[in-house]
């Protein structure tokens, strides 16, 4: 059985080393544990503190992101709208919420 540390190492070594991610979090929530986790996994990660800035940085990025991570709490509809707009531009973008 793998430990969390082993899992992180495998993910980073095999997958994350070449991926860039956009992470959209709710600045009103304590999500530092998740931010810390994802920042150790990916080559490049850009963190936005709300859906509007997440959409802005998706649209204006010089290099497109491979993964979009969206923190959903109270504004589920706004998060779904953001993911829908991103997928309209790139249907192959991975998203997790």
Secondary structure, 3 states (H helix, E strand, C coil): CCCHHHHHHHHHHHCHHHCEEEEECCCCCCCHHHHHHHHCCCCEEEEECCHHHHHHHHHCCCCCCCEEEECCCCCHHHHHHHHHHHHHHCCCCEEEC
